[in-house]
Structures are given as C-alpha cells and as structure tokens.
Amino acid sequence: MFCSKVCRILYSMSKKQILISIIVASIILVCALIYYFKVVQPSNQPPPPSQNQNGVEGTGDFNVGVEPISPAIEIAKPDLDRAIVVSDKTLPAEVTSGAVEKLKTVIAVAKKNPADYQAWTSIGLYRKMIGDYQGAAEVWLYVLNFQKQNHLVMSNLGNLYAQNLKDYPRAEKYYLMNLSLQPNNFEGYINLYQLYKNQYKEKIAQAPVILKQGIEKNPDSIILMIELARHYKVAGDIKSAQVYYEQAIGVAVKIKDTSIEKSLREELAGISQ
C-alpha cells in the first residue's frame, strides 16, 4: 500500500518537480555525511599508549534512548592552564610523575590543536588518575558537546560520577547514554546493575531489571545470566535463581566451556538441596 501511494505521488508530479526533489534530497544527504564525518566521528588520531592501561574505563524507567547532550547546551571550554594538583596520595611516586608528565604532554597537544578531542579525552583520563575528579568531569563534558556519540567518554563519566564524585543520578544518566549507543556491551549493564545494587539505593529494585534487559539484548551473555542468578540466590528467590543458572549452563554447553559448565552445575546443585 505504501509503495502504491508513493507511485501515485510521483506520477502526479511533473518531471521538473521530480528533478528538483532529487537535487534537494542529494544536497541534504551530502550535508548529513559531511556533518557525520567532521563532527560525529571521533578523531582518527591514534590514542596515547596509556589508553590501554587500567586508568581508562571503557568499556527504567529504563529509557536507554536518552540523548547524549542537547545541542542547545553550551559547555564552557575548560581551562588548559588549570593547576595540576595530585590529590590521590595513594599513587606510587613513579606512577604520579608519569601521569603528570603525560598530562602536560596532552595539554600541550590540545593547546596547539583545540579540535583534537582525543587529546582532550586523555586530559580527563590523567586528571582522574591524579585525583582531579572535577577537572576530569569538565573535560569529558566538553568533549561530549562536540562528539555526542563518544561512548567511551560516556562510560568514563558514568564511572567517575559513580565511584569518585558520588553523584548517582548523573552516573545513571551517562551509563544509560552509553547503553543507548552500545546495547551489546555487557559491561554497561553490569556497571548500571552495580550502581543500583550497591550505591543508588533508591533504585535498588531496578538492579535485576537492568540485567534482564541486558539479557534480552544479548541472549548468549553468560556473564549477565550468572550475575542475575547469583542476585536471586542472595535475595532468596531460589526459583528465579535456578532459571538463570540453567540458562547460563545452556550457554556454557553451547560454547563448549566445560569448566564454566561444571562450576555452574555445582552452584545450582548447592541451592537445589
């Protein structure tokens, strides 16, 4: 029916009108592609070696379609001359000195090229490493104002607000934003589950719900199934725990991981006695 309607519309249009429509559509497509590759896509600059170290995270009322940041919001450019103060006194001296030197390096890169958002992202990573949590938040929020689909920054903000700044509503916001872009990332569901379970107590009832949502999106995610099975085991809901243990065992059999299968069968037997 839809196709027949389109055909009737095209038939009623003159050749000139059709040609104009095609030209306009082509212009819109070209503009969209230019915007995507120049604005949305993250910088292609190779990340610094520290990107793969432990200092990098990244990796409802569950409306996972939350928009990253409204284009109308103007985020002030962070001060690149912000004082470098090491607040985390637990860091070994060599780690501290290395982080400070790398921070100075990426700050210099951002000063030279303010559009290098990879450098800005790294500034946030090193500021968090030395304990400057507010400085890290300012930088990552600034990056999101330009790279609205940067899921790594969203995950980093979620972890920062959850673990360091203790602002749980904001942590939830950025975890959900991350999941809206990466519904297949099981770690995102685990992060949000732990937030609800251990910190954001007002929403503790949502903890198992987010795991179920993750399993719906990732039907072979044995990790989410095990987490949910153990959640119900601790809660005393043995029937529900058995359901998810059995699902996890099914996946273990499917992937032929006999070690995990054996361990899960032992856990299941322990609660079935």
C-alpha positions as CSV (number, residue, x, y, z in Angstrom):
1,M,0.0,0.0,0.0
2,F,2.8,2.4,0.9
3,C,4.6,1.7,-2.4
4,S,1.4,2.4,-4.4
5,K,0.9,5.7,-2.6
6,V,4.4,6.7,-3.5
7,C,3.9,5.8,-7.1
8,R,0.7,7.9,-7.3
9,I,2.5,10.9,-5.9
10,L,5.4,10.5,-8.3
11,Y,3.0,10.1,-11.2
12,S,1.2,13.3,-10.3
13,M,4.5,15.3,-10.2
14,S,6.0,16.9,-13.3
15,K,9.4,15.9,-14.5
16,K,10.7,19.3,-13.3
17,Q,9.3,18.8,-9.8
18,I,10.8,15.3,-9.6
19,L,14.2,16.6,-10.7
20,I,14.1,19.4,-8.1
21,S,13.2,16.9,-5.4
22,I,16.1,14.7,-6.3
23,I,18.5,17.6,-6.2
24,V,17.3,18.8,-2.8
25,A,17.5,15.2,-1.4
26,S,21.0,14.9,-2.7
27,I,22.1,18.2,-1.0
28,I,20.6,17.0,2.3
29,L,22.4,13.7,2.1
30,V,25.8,15.3,1.3
31,C,25.3,17.8,4.3
32,A,24.5,14.9,6.6
33,L,27.6,12.9,5.5
34,I,29.8,16.0,6.0
35,Y,28.4,16.5,9.5
36,Y,28.9,12.9,10.4
37,F,32.5,12.6,9.3
38,K,33.5,16.0,10.6
39,V,31.5,16.3,13.8
40,V,30.1,12.9,15.0
41,Q,33.0,10.6,14.2
42,P,35.8,10.6,16.8
43,S,39.2,11.9,15.9
44,N,41.3,9.4,13.9
45,Q,44.5,10.4,15.8
46,P,46.0,7.2,17.4
47,P,45.3,7.2,21.2
48,P,48.3,7.5,23.5
49,P,49.7,4.2,24.9
50,S,48.0,4.9,28.3
51,Q,44.6,4.4,26.7
52,N,45.0,0.7,27.2
53,Q,46.1,0.9,30.8
54,N,44.0,0.5,33.9
55,G,43.4,4.2,34.1
56,V,41.0,4.0,31.2
57,E,37.4,2.9,31.6
58,G,35.5,1.9,28.7
59,T,34.3,-0.1,28.3
60,G,13.7,2.0,33.9
61,D,12.5,4.0,33.9
62,F,15.0,2.4,31.6
63,N,14.8,4.7,28.7
64,V,18.1,3.9,27.1
65,G,17.2,6.3,24.3
66,V,18.5,9.2,26.3
67,E,20.0,11.9,24.1
68,P,23.7,12.5,24.9
69,I,23.7,16.3,25.3
70,S,21.3,18.8,23.8
71,P,22.9,20.9,21.1
72,A,21.4,23.9,22.8
73,I,23.6,23.4,25.8
74,E,26.9,25.4,25.7
75,I,29.7,23.8,27.6
76,A,32.4,26.2,28.6
77,K,35.9,25.4,27.4
78,P,37.9,24.0,30.3
79,D,40.9,26.0,31.4
80,L,44.0,24.2,29.9
81,D,46.1,26.1,32.5
82,R,44.2,24.6,35.4
83,A,46.7,23.8,38.2
84,I,48.0,20.2,38.2
85,V,47.4,19.0,41.8
86,V,47.9,15.4,42.7
87,S,45.1,14.7,45.2
88,D,45.4,10.9,45.1
89,K,48.2,10.3,47.6
90,T,47.9,6.5,47.3
91,L,49.6,6.5,43.9
92,P,53.2,5.3,43.8
93,A,55.7,8.1,43.1
94,E,56.7,6.8,39.7
95,V,53.0,6.5,38.6
96,T,52.4,10.0,39.8
97,S,55.3,11.5,38.0
98,G,54.5,9.6,34.8
99,A,50.8,10.7,34.9
100,V,51.8,14.3,35.4
101,E,54.3,14.3,32.5
102,K,51.7,12.7,30.2
103,L,49.1,15.2,31.3
104,K,51.4,18.1,30.4
105,T,52.0,16.5,27.0
106,V,48.4,16.1,26.1
107,I,47.6,19.6,27.4
108,A,50.2,20.9,25.0
109,V,48.7,19.0,22.2
110,A,45.2,20.4,23.0
111,K,46.6,23.9,23.1
112,K,48.2,23.5,19.7
113,N,45.1,21.9,18.2
114,P,41.9,22.7,20.2
115,A,39.9,20.4,17.9
116,D,41.9,17.4,18.9
117,Y,39.3,15.7,21.1
118,Q,41.4,12.6,21.6
119,A,43.9,14.9,23.4
120,W,41.0,16.4,25.5
121,T,39.8,12.9,26.4
122,S,43.3,12.0,27.5
123,I,43.5,15.1,29.7
124,G,40.4,13.8,31.5
125,L,41.9,10.4,32.0
126,Y,45.1,11.7,33.5
127,R,43.3,14.3,35.7
128,K,41.2,11.5,37.1
129,M,44.3,9.4,37.7
130,I,45.8,12.1,39.9
131,G,42.6,12.7,41.7
132,D,41.4,15.8,40.0
133,Y,37.8,14.5,39.5
134,Q,36.1,17.8,38.9
135,G,38.7,18.6,36.2
136,A,38.2,15.3,34.5
137,A,34.4,15.8,34.5
138,E,34.7,19.3,33.0
139,V,36.9,18.0,30.2
140,W,34.8,15.0,29.3
141,L,31.6,17.0,29.3
142,Y,33.3,19.4,26.9
143,V,34.2,16.6,24.6
144,L,30.6,15.3,24.6
145,N,29.4,18.7,23.4
146,F,31.2,18.0,20.1
147,Q,31.3,14.2,20.0
148,K,27.8,13.3,21.0
149,Q,28.2,9.6,20.3
150,N,31.5,9.1,22.1
151,H,30.5,6.0,24.2
152,L,34.0,5.8,25.8
153,V,33.6,9.3,27.3
154,M,30.0,8.4,28.4
155,S,31.3,5.3,30.2
156,N,34.1,7.3,31.8
157,L,31.7,9.9,33.1
158,G,29.4,7.2,34.5
159,N,32.3,5.6,36.4
160,L,33.6,9.0,37.6
161,Y,30.2,10.0,39.0
162,A,29.5,6.6,40.5
163,Q,32.9,5.9,42.0
164,N,34.5,9.2,42.7
165,L,32.0,12.1,42.7
166,K,29.2,10.0,44.3
167,D,26.6,11.7,42.1
168,Y,24.4,8.6,41.4
169,P,21.7,10.2,39.3
170,R,24.4,11.6,36.9
171,A,26.2,8.2,36.9
172,E,22.9,6.6,35.9
173,K,22.4,9.2,33.1
174,Y,25.7,8.5,31.5
175,Y,25.5,4.7,31.9
176,L,22.2,4.8,30.1
177,M,23.5,7.0,27.4
178,N,26.4,4.6,26.9
179,L,23.9,1.7,26.6
180,S,21.8,3.6,24.1
181,L,24.9,3.5,21.8
182,Q,26.2,0.1,22.8
183,P,23.3,-2.2,23.7
184,N,25.5,-5.2,23.1
185,N,28.1,-4.1,25.7
186,F,27.5,-6.4,28.7
187,E,29.9,-4.3,30.9
188,G,27.5,-1.4,30.6
189,Y,24.7,-3.4,32.1
190,I,27.0,-4.7,34.9
191,N,28.0,-1.2,35.7
192,L,24.4,0.0,36.0
193,Y,23.4,-3.1,38.0
194,Q,26.2,-2.5,40.5
195,L,25.2,1.2,40.8
196,Y,21.6,0.3,41.6
197,K,22.5,-2.5,43.9
198,N,25.4,-1.0,45.9
199,Q,25.1,2.8,45.7
200,Y,21.9,4.2,44.2
201,K,19.7,2.6,46.9
202,E,16.6,4.5,45.9
203,K,16.6,2.4,42.7
204,I,17.8,-1.0,44.1
205,A,14.6,-2.6,42.8
206,Q,15.8,-1.8,39.3
207,A,19.0,-3.8,39.7
208,P,17.7,-7.2,38.4
209,V,15.6,-5.3,35.7
210,I,18.6,-3.9,34.0
211,L,20.3,-7.3,33.9
212,K,17.1,-8.8,32.3
213,Q,17.2,-6.0,29.7
214,G,20.8,-6.8,29.0
215,I,20.0,-10.5,28.5
216,E,17.2,-9.6,26.1
217,K,19.7,-7.6,24.0
218,N,22.4,-10.2,24.4
219,P,20.7,-13.7,24.7
220,D,24.1,-15.5,24.8
221,S,25.7,-13.3,27.5
222,I,26.6,-15.9,30.1
223,I,28.1,-13.2,32.4
224,L,24.8,-11.4,32.7
225,M,22.9,-14.7,33.4
226,I,25.3,-15.7,36.1
227,E,25.1,-12.2,37.7
228,L,21.3,-12.4,37.7
229,A,21.3,-16.0,39.0
230,R,23.5,-15.0,41.9
231,H,21.5,-11.9,42.6
232,Y,18.3,-14.0,43.0
233,K,20.3,-16.6,45.1
234,V,21.4,-13.9,47.6
235,A,17.9,-12.5,47.6
236,G,16.5,-15.9,48.5
237,D,14.5,-16.3,45.3
238,I,15.6,-19.8,44.6
239,K,13.2,-20.4,41.8
240,S,14.3,-17.4,39.8
241,A,18.0,-18.2,40.5
242,Q,17.5,-21.8,39.1
243,V,16.0,-20.4,35.9
244,Y,19.1,-18.2,35.2
245,Y,21.6,-20.8,36.3
246,E,20.0,-23.2,33.8
247,Q,20.1,-20.6,31.1
248,A,23.8,-19.9,31.8
249,I,24.6,-23.7,31.8
250,G,22.9,-23.9,28.4
251,V,25.2,-21.2,27.0
252,A,28.2,-22.9,28.5
253,V,27.2,-26.1,26.8
254,K,26.7,-24.2,23.5
255,I,30.2,-22.7,23.6
256,K,31.7,-25.9,24.9
257,D,33.2,-24.4,28.0
258,T,33.2,-27.5,30.3
259,S,35.0,-25.7,33.1
260,I,32.2,-23.0,33.4
261,E,29.5,-25.6,32.9
262,K,30.9,-27.7,35.8
263,S,31.2,-24.7,38.1
264,L,27.6,-23.6,37.4
265,R,26.2,-27.0,37.9
266,E,27.9,-27.1,41.3
267,E,26.4,-23.8,42.2
268,L,23.0,-24.9,41.0
269,A,23.2,-28.1,43.0
270,G,24.1,-26.1,46.1
271,I,20.9,-24.1,46.0
272,S,18.7,-27.0,44.9
273,Q,19.4,-29.1,48.0
